[in-house]
Amino acid sequence: MTLQADPKAARRGGFDRPILHGLASYAIAGVAVARACGLGPDKLTMSSARFTGVVALRETLEFRIWREPGRARFQGLVGDRKRLDQGVVAFGGDA
């Protein structure tokens, strides 16, 4: 089992409970930022972010988003703790 699915494996990995897989956090960020900018995720042409912490299952990941021409910058937070930082997505097509 993995620390994303099994509480015992998560504890062995040093976590209180299972965590959200980093790629899932990354994908959620892309979709959330695109939708907040009034676009579908199909308009994303580039996405990057720095992982600064883990998101545990059942935690709420919220975003601070700054829209710029053709792209948006973002941070992902759980409460006041950054989990994704220096995030950037670029939009193509009719964005």
C-alpha angles and dihedrals in degrees: 000000000000133000087246092063111019122065092206092052090047091053091049086053091053099259128122091223140356116301133218112259111255092237089054090053089049093050093046088053093053094049094043094049093046092050092046087055090051095254138112120246088248087075093063113109098169137013133181137164141161117240110227100170145347130275113223119216112273093023117125115240111206128186138221107205132190114191118212130173107294095353148041134222120214150174125208117216140183103205105317094332118103114230099167121030138176089025120173131177125184124207128214136189116026094350 
